[in-house]
Amino acid sequence: MTKNDFRKIQEHLQKLFMNEDIKSTTDTVPTDVKGWISFEHINLRINLEEEFDIKFNVSDVIKI
């Protein structure tokens, strides 16, 4: 992943959780994001699939 990819992911996280302080790194996990709920997990997955023109398989979604 490029720095630009991380920036895009971070922007999606910030928008979904309405928190511009969220930072995305290779070590970011759901417990790092205040207010993380499973519904937002689904929205994040959908947003990332659209942003990067990809489809996650079940094992990928479990890893997020």
Order of alpha helices (4+ residues) and beta strands (2+ residues): alpha-alpha-alpha
